[in-house]
């Protein structure tokens, strides 16, 4: 078996579930998360990177998951801006669904705009610092702080007050279990 196949096998066997949870937190849907992981794995392992360790491969796959998520959001937003020029919608949009007082964290995070969702997942789920999140997304530290503040306010509206959310403690506790890297 070639070396890359062994790395891929080990990565998916040991960290596959964690990668799917990571992608699910971004997309808000487990099926979309699984598709996103599959697309990221295909992209990473067809580019012939020198991936000799599962840990290094996981880093590449995680970064690719985030990149694909952001690219897909941009693509949908651009298409939405010009779609009305090409065809008329067959149905009109219905009323927005009302949110219940007992939303779980995953569905609450899914309501965030994609950039805020990416920042929240990287900060609280991936446990990156604000500067690390900024570097990962290629944005300023202040922008990350603003996204975190706006996301926290929105999550508090949906979930109720987060105990000292500014210290990042309660949101971390509320995020579903994550296995260690």
Order of alpha helices (4+ residues) and beta strands (2+ residues): alpha-alpha-alpha-alpha-alpha-alpha-alpha-alpha
